[in-house]
């Protein structure tokens, strides 16, 4: 795919912030509490909105992302809930590890939720996008008795005919350092590549996805926060037995135009879930559902939480 609108959707803005609607600016103005919690020898970034003591809602981000991918969504739920979003190690402002384990990510999310108050009022609901949707499956398997339910948003779960083998291991790589923040932001894109009708959302995410760094020759610059060797250091898992062993109710959201998680993939995943499990398709959304159709996603999740998973 070579379309510049897919591969570099922010390049046309040359480092300037795209104009944003009032609802988005108001959401970002609702700043979260920003803390860290130590989990098995590493610092995990934790964001929280709303009052402690209210029902908990946890958001888990996708691969190579971070907790701020939820910063424009979480405030819509903060009046009624204690909302917590954490960043997996190897990503965002969390520490990097020598090796990454799926079960450890589940424990990181649980520890972050407990430290930030998502469990203060009892069992929370967990919502995970993409890679975070897989972790939501694991949460339901490993600690299903501690949560009300899990919502998987466009998770990487493929029907047999759509199975994608993992890429072969790559040599160790160094983070790429660019001389300016504007250059890193201009090259920021979604993965898998797709059009982005809301560049102001992507720009806000991009600016929280970088950190100051030094290149090989000692020159200061900026690089992405993501561990460039993450996927080579990550222990891959088979998601089918994980979702089949879930001990808490699960629901499924899918982008109607998602090229990663298609309709037959959703049908296959639902075959592992109890009959009648909620399945919500967001019109006009691709894989990054909350970026593609943010207000529709918020409305759909509000409606789901009003009636599900029940007492």
C-alpha positions in Angstrom: 0.0 0.0 0.0 1.6 3.3 -1.1 -1.3 5.8 -0.8 0.1 8.7 1.2 -3.2 9.2 2.9 -2.7 5.7 4.4 1.1 5.7 4.9 1.6 9.3 6.2 -1.9 10.8 6.9 -0.4 13.7 8.9 2.4 14.7 6.5 0.2 17.4 4.9 0.0 19.3 8.2 3.8 19.7 8.4 3.9 19.3 12.1 1.0 21.6 12.8 -2.0 20.4 14.8 -5.0 19.7 12.6 -8.2 21.6 13.6 -10.4 19.6 16.0 -14.1 19.8 16.9 -15.2 21.2 20.3 -16.1 17.7 21.7 -12.6 16.5 21.2 -10.9 19.5 22.8 -13.2 19.2 25.7 -12.4 15.5 26.1 -8.6 16.0 26.1 -9.1 18.9 28.5 -10.4 16.4 31.0 -6.8 15.4 32.0 -6.4 12.0 33.7 -4.4 11.2 36.8 -1.0 9.9 35.6 0.9 7.5 37.7 3.0 4.4 37.5 2.7 1.0 39.2 5.5 -1.5 39.6 4.7 -4.9 38.1 7.2 -7.8 38.2 10.2 -5.5 38.0 8.9 -2.9 35.5 7.1 0.4 35.7 3.6 0.3 34.1 2.0 3.6 33.0 -1.5 4.2 34.4 -4.1 6.8 33.5 -7.4 7.3 35.5 -10.5 9.4 35.3 -13.5 9.8 37.5 -13.9 9.3 41.3 -12.6 6.3 43.1 -15.4 4.3 44.6 -17.6 4.4 41.4 -18.0 1.2 39.3 -14.8 0.4 37.4 -14.2 0.4 33.7 -10.8 -0.6 32.3 -9.5 0.2 28.8 -6.6 -1.9 27.2 -4.9 -0.6 24.1 -3.7 -2.3 21.0 -0.2 -3.5 19.9 2.5 -0.7 19.7 0.0 1.7 21.2 -0.4 3.1 24.7 -3.0 4.3 27.3 -3.5 7.7 25.7 -5.3 6.0 22.8 -8.2 6.2 25.1 -7.8 9.8 26.3 -10.6 11.1 24.1 -12.9 8.2 24.9 -12.5 7.7 28.7 -13.9 11.1 29.8 -17.3 10.2 28.3 -17.6 7.5 31.0 -15.9 9.4 33.9 -19.1 10.9 35.4 -20.5 7.5 36.3 -17.4 5.3 36.5 -13.8 5.1 37.7 -12.0 4.7 34.4 -8.5 3.2 34.2 -6.3 2.8 31.1 -2.8 1.3 31.4 0.1 0.8 29.0 1.7 -2.6 28.4 5.4 -2.8 29.0 7.4 -2.2 25.8 5.0 0.5 24.8 4.2 4.1 25.6 5.9 5.4 28.8 6.0 1.9 30.4 9.4 0.2 30.8 10.8 -2.2 28.3 11.6 -5.8 29.2 14.1 -8.4 27.9 11.1 -10.7 27.1 7.4 -10.2 26.9 4.8 -12.7 28.0 1.0 -12.7 27.2 0.1 -13.8 30.8 2.3 -11.0 32.1 0.3 -8.4 30.2 -2.8 -9.8 31.8 -1.2 -9.4 35.3 0.0 -5.9 34.4 -3.5 -4.8 33.5 -4.9 -6.3 36.7 -2.3 -4.7 38.9 -2.8 -1.3 37.2 -6.6 -1.5 37.6 -6.3 -2.5 41.3 -3.8 0.3 42.0 -5.8 3.0 40.3 -9.2 2.1 41.8 -11.0 0.2 39.1 -11.8 -2.6 41.6 -12.8 -0.3 44.5 -16.6 -0.6 43.9 -16.4 -4.3 43.0 -15.9 -6.1 39.7 -15.1 -3.8 36.7 -15.7 -4.3 33.0 -12.6 -4.6 30.8 -12.6 -3.2 27.2 -9.7 -4.1 24.9 -8.9 -3.0 21.4 -7.0 -5.3 18.9 -4.0 -6.8 20.9 -5.8 -5.5 24.0 -8.8 -7.6 23.0 -6.6 -10.7 23.2 -5.5 -9.6 26.7 -9.1 -9.1 27.6 -9.7 -12.8 26.6 -6.8 -13.7 28.9 -8.2 -11.6 31.7 -11.5 -13.4 31.5 -9.6 -16.8 31.6 -7.1 -16.0 34.3 -9.1 -13.7 36.5 -12.7 -14.1 35.3 -14.1 -14.3 38.8 -12.8 -10.8 39.4 -14.5 -8.9 36.5 -18.1 -8.5 35.4 -17.2 -9.0 31.7 -14.8 -8.2 28.8 -15.5 -6.4 25.6 -13.2 -7.3 22.7 -12.9 -4.6 20.0 -11.8 -5.8 16.6 -9.4 -8.4 18.1 -6.8 -10.3 16.0 -8.7 -13.6 15.9 -8.8 -15.3 12.5 -10.9 -17.9 10.9 -8.9 -20.8 9.6 -9.1 -19.6 6.0 -7.8 -16.1 7.1 -5.0 -17.3 9.4 -1.9 -15.2 9.3 1.4 -16.9 10.3 3.7 -14.7 12.4 6.5 -13.0 10.7 9.9 -14.6 11.0 12.2 -13.2 13.8 14.3 -10.2 12.8 17.7 -9.1 14.0 17.8 -6.7 16.9 17.0 -3.2 15.9 17.6 0.3 17.4 14.9 2.9 17.7 14.9 5.3 14.8 15.8 8.8 15.9 14.5 11.8 13.9 15.8 15.4 14.4 12.5 16.9 15.2 9.2 16.1 16.8 7.4 17.4 13.7 9.2 14.8 11.5 8.2 11.9 13.8 4.5 13.1 13.9 4.4 13.6 10.1 5.4 10.0 9.6 3.1 8.5 12.2 0.5 6.1 10.8 -2.0 3.4 11.8 -1.2 -0.3 11.5 -2.4 -1.9 9.4 -2.4 1.2 7.2 -5.8 2.7 6.6 -7.3 6.1 5.8 -8.0 8.4 8.8 -10.9 10.8 8.5 -10.1 12.3 11.9 -6.5 13.5 11.7 -6.8 15.5 14.9 -7.2 12.2 16.8 -4.2 10.7 15.1 -2.1 13.8 15.7 -3.0 13.8 19.5 -2.0 10.1 19.7 1.2 10.7 17.8 2.4 13.4 20.1 2.0 11.1 23.1 3.8 8.2 21.2 7.2 9.8 21.1 10.0 10.6 23.5 13.3 12.5 23.4 16.2 10.3 22.3 19.8 10.4 21.1 21.0 8.9 17.9 24.1 6.7 17.2 26.3 9.8 16.9 25.0 11.4 20.1 22.7 14.0 18.4 19.5 14.7 20.3 16.2 14.0 18.6 12.9 12.1 18.9 11.8 8.5 18.5 8.7 6.4 19.0 8.3 5.0 22.5 7.6 1.5 21.2 10.3 -1.1 21.8 11.5 -1.9 18.2 12.3 -5.5 19.2 9.0 -6.1 20.9 7.6 -8.7 18.5 10.8 -10.7 18.5 10.8 -10.7 22.3 7.1 -11.6 22.6 5.9 -15.1 23.3 3.2 -15.8 20.8 0.0 -17.5 21.9 -3.0 -19.4 20.4 -6.1 -17.3 21.2 -8.6 -20.1 20.6 -8.1 -22.1 23.8 -7.9 -18.8 25.7 -11.4 -17.5 24.7 -12.8 -21.0 25.0 -11.7 -21.1 28.7 -13.1 -17.7 29.5 -14.7 -17.5 33.0 -16.5 -14.1 32.6 -19.0 -13.0 29.9 -17.5 -11.7 26.7 -18.9 -9.3 24.1 -17.6 -8.4 20.7 -17.3 -5.1 18.8 -16.2 -5.0 15.1 -15.6 -2.3 12.6 -17.8 -2.9 9.6 -15.0 -2.1 7.2 -12.2 -3.7 9.2 -9.6 -5.4 6.9 -8.0 -7.2 9.9 -11.0 -8.7 11.6 -13.6 -9.6 9.0 -17.2 -10.8 9.3 -16.2 -14.5 9.0 -13.5 -14.0 11.6 -16.2 -12.6 13.9 -18.4 -15.6 13.2 -15.6 -18.0 14.0 -14.8 -16.2 17.3 -18.5 -16.2 18.3 -18.5 -20.0 17.8 -16.2 -20.2 20.9 -18.5 -17.9 23.0 -21.8 -18.7 24.7 -24.9 -18.3 22.5 -26.3 -14.8 22.6 -23.1 -13.1 23.4 -23.4 -9.4 22.3 -22.0 -8.7 18.9 -21.9 -5.0 17.8 -20.8 -3.9 14.4 -19.9 -0.2 14.1 -20.8 1.2 10.6 -18.1 2.9 8.6 -15.4 1.9 11.0 -12.2 0.1 10.0 -9.9 -1.7 12.4 -9.3 1.3 14.7 -12.9 1.6 15.7 -12.6 4.3 18.3 -10.6 6.5 16.0 -12.7 5.9 12.9 -16.1 6.4 14.6 -15.4 7.8 18.1 -18.8 9.0 19.0 -20.6 6.0 17.6 -18.2 3.8 19.6 -18.9 5.7 22.8 -22.7 5.5 22.2 -22.6 1.8 21.5 -20.4 1.0 24.5 -22.7 3.2 26.7 -25.7 1.3 25.5 -24.0 -2.1 26.0 -22.9 -1.3 29.6 -26.4 -0.1 30.5 -27.8 -3.6 30.0 -24.8 -6.0 30.0 -23.6 -8.2 31.6 -26.4 -7.7 34.0 -26.4 -8.2 37.8 
